[in-house]
Amino acid sequence: MSPILFWFFTILMLGFALAVVFNRNPVASALSLVVSFIGLAALFFQLDANFIGTIQVLVYAGAVMVLFLFIIMLLDLKAEQRRRLNLPATAGGILVVAAFVAQLMAVLHRFGAGKHAFPPLAPGADDVRSVGQALFSTYNLPFQVVGTLILVATIGVIVLSKRELK
Amino acid sequence: MVTLNDYLLASGLLFAIGFAGVLLRRNIIIIFMCLELMLNAANLSLVAFSRFNLQNGLPNYNAQVFVFFIITVAAAEVAVGLAIIVALFRARQTTHVEDINSLKF
């Protein structure tokens, strides 16, 4: 786990996440989100979670972002006009986020157990095999339930996309 | 040396950025993207904890299975959410949250 790579990908991820929030053009926001997700996938790879990192690239940077871009193009959204800022709401939002970050810093400062480096992995650790085994033995029932959930979501999307709901 | 706290800090900051986006932006699609950022921040801390708590030299794979389920449910959520946004756009011709206030008291 190289510190230089860790900080590079963390800054990439956070910088493009900020670009998602502050871009006025929705297409630019969506493309920034892709880069942010790829940075996150790189962090997963650094944590030796190869399976999760691959899924992250395939599902998020691939499928989900194509869906987002599709909808943005379909609705033909233009860059937002500069509207008058709702001052109390904006100030309240910034205050809540600042409080969250301050509390995060305080908790992490006191969390002594997390101030150690990651212990080395045993040789021959195969995360795809282990995750697959857990998925199809211990977590077989939740796996089936998630499959049903996706089926229901697909049917729901088809019903929602009909011109007239009956 | 990269510690667990560094990963938790990155995850918390990503969550805070997503949270700020949900609170500050007024375009419903951007709000939806920021929700995805927050989900991914939670995933990052789960994977970091899984790698940190080794059992016999192996990461705790239960956390990675949990992350897999979160990603699956999030993908279903994106599909349904975007379908709702398209239906809303057909009815109101807007994606601006301040123009959609018929449920507001």
Boltz contact constraints between the chains, C-beta under 6 A:
constraints:
  - contact:
      token1: [A, 1]
      token2: [B, 2]
      max_distance: 6.0
  - contact:
      token1: [A, 3]
      token2: [B, 2]
      max_distance: 6.0
  - contact:
      token1: [A, 6]
      token2: [B, 2]
      max_distance: 6.0
  - contact:
      token1: [A, 10]
      token2: [B, 10]
      max_distance: 6.0
  - contact:
      token1: [A, 14]
      token2: [B, 13]
      max_distance: 6.0
  - contact:
      token1: [A, 17]
      token2: [B, 14]
      max_distance: 6.0
  - contact:
      token1: [A, 17]
      token2: [B, 17]
      max_distance: 6.0
  - contact:
      token1: [A, 17]
      token2: [B, 37]
      max_distance: 6.0
  - contact:
      token1: [A, 18]
      token2: [B, 17]
      max_distance: 6.0
  - contact:
      token1: [A, 20]
      token2: [B, 33]
      max_distance: 6.0
  - contact:
      token1: [A, 21]
      token2: [B, 21]
      max_distance: 6.0
  - contact:
      token1: [A, 26]
      token2: [B, 29]
      max_distance: 6.0
  - contact:
      token1: [A, 29]
      token2: [B, 30]
      max_distance: 6.0
  - contact:
      token1: [A, 33]
      token2: [B, 33]
      max_distance: 6.0
  - contact:
      token1: [A, 40]
      token2: [B, 40]
      max_distance: 6.0
  - contact:
      token1: [A, 44]
      token2: [B, 47]
      max_distance: 6.0
  - contact:
      token1: [A, 47]
      token2: [B, 47]
      max_distance: 6.0
  - contact:
      token1: [A, 47]
      token2: [B, 51]
      max_distance: 6.0
  - contact:
      token1: [A, 49]
      token2: [B, 47]
      max_distance: 6.0
  - contact:
      token1: [A, 49]
      token2: [B, 64]
      max_distance: 6.0
  - contact:
      token1: [A, 52]
      token2: [B, 47]
      max_distance: 6.0
  - contact:
      token1: [A, 52]
      token2: [B, 64]
      max_distance: 6.0
  - contact:
      token1: [A, 52]
      token2: [B, 67]
      max_distance: 6.0
  - contact:
      token1: [A, 55]
      token2: [B, 71]
      max_distance: 6.0
  - contact:
      token1: [A, 59]
      token2: [B, 71]
      max_distance: 6.0
  - contact:
      token1: [A, 59]
      token2: [B, 75]
      max_distance: 6.0
  - contact:
      token1: [A, 64]
      token2: [B, 78]
      max_distance: 6.0
  - contact:
      token1: [A, 67]
      token2: [B, 82]
      max_distance: 6.0
  - contact:
      token1: [A, 71]
      token2: [B, 82]
      max_distance: 6.0
  - contact:
      token1: [A, 75]
      token2: [B, 89]
      max_distance: 6.0
  - contact:
      token1: [A, 93]
      token2: [B, 23]
      max_distance: 6.0
  - contact:
      token1: [A, 93]
      token2: [B, 24]
      max_distance: 6.0
  - contact:
      token1: [A, 97]
      token2: [B, 16]
      max_distance: 6.0
  - contact:
      token1: [A, 97]
      token2: [B, 19]
      max_distance: 6.0
  - contact:
      token1: [A, 97]
      token2: [B, 20]
      max_distance: 6.0
  - contact:
      token1: [A, 100]
      token2: [B, 16]
      max_distance: 6.0
  - contact:
      token1: [A, 101]
      token2: [B, 16]
      max_distance: 6.0
  - contact:
      token1: [A, 104]
      token2: [B, 12]
      max_distance: 6.0
  - contact:
      token1: [A, 108]
      token2: [B, 5]
      max_distance: 6.0
  - contact:
      token1: [A, 108]
      token2: [B, 8]
      max_distance: 6.0
  - contact:
      token1: [A, 108]
      token2: [B, 9]
      max_distance: 6.0
  - contact:
      token1: [A, 114]
      token2: [B, 4]
      max_distance: 6.0
  - contact:
      token1: [A, 114]
      token2: [B, 5]
      max_distance: 6.0
  - contact:
      token1: [A, 115]
      token2: [B, 3]
      max_distance: 6.0
  - contact:
      token1: [A, 115]
      token2: [B, 5]
      max_distance: 6.0
  - contact:
      token1: [A, 117]
      token2: [B, 1]
      max_distance: 6.0
  - contact:
      token1: [A, 117]
      token2: [B, 3]
      max_distance: 6.0
  - contact:
      token1: [A, 118]
      token2: [B, 51]
      max_distance: 6.0
  - contact:
      token1: [A, 118]
      token2: [B, 52]
      max_distance: 6.0
  - contact:
      token1: [A, 119]
      token2: [B, 54]
      max_distance: 6.0
  - contact:
      token1: [A, 122]
      token2: [B, 57]
      max_distance: 6.0
  - contact:
      token1: [A, 122]
      token2: [B, 58]
      max_distance: 6.0
  - contact:
      token1: [A, 125]
      token2: [B, 58]
      max_distance: 6.0
  - contact:
      token1: [A, 130]
      token2: [B, 61]
      max_distance: 6.0
  - contact:
      token1: [A, 131]
      token2: [B, 61]
      max_distance: 6.0
  - contact:
      token1: [A, 131]
      token2: [B, 64]
      max_distance: 6.0
  - contact:
      token1: [A, 134]
      token2: [B, 61]
      max_distance: 6.0
  - contact:
      token1: [A, 134]
      token2: [B, 65]
      max_distance: 6.0
  - contact:
      token1: [A, 135]
      token2: [B, 65]
      max_distance: 6.0
  - contact:
      token1: [A, 139]
      token2: [B, 65]
      max_distance: 6.0
  - contact:
      token1: [A, 146]
      token2: [B, 69]
      max_distance: 6.0
  - contact:
      token1: [A, 146]
      token2: [B, 72]
      max_distance: 6.0
  - contact:
      token1: [A, 149]
      token2: [B, 76]
      max_distance: 6.0
  - contact:
      token1: [A, 150]
      token2: [B, 76]
      max_distance: 6.0
  - contact:
      token1: [A, 153]
      token2: [B, 76]
      max_distance: 6.0
  - contact:
      token1: [A, 153]
      token2: [B, 79]
      max_distance: 6.0
  - contact:
      token1: [A, 153]
      token2: [B, 80]
      max_distance: 6.0
  - contact:
      token1: [A, 156]
      token2: [B, 80]
      max_distance: 6.0
  - contact:
      token1: [A, 157]
      token2: [B, 79]
      max_distance: 6.0
  - contact:
      token1: [A, 157]
      token2: [B, 80]
      max_distance: 6.0
  - contact:
      token1: [A, 157]
      token2: [B, 83]
      max_distance: 6.0
  - contact:
      token1: [A, 160]
      token2: [B, 83]
      max_distance: 6.0
  - contact:
      token1: [A, 160]
      token2: [B, 87]
      max_distance: 6.0
  - contact:
      token1: [A, 161]
      token2: [B, 83]
      max_distance: 6.0
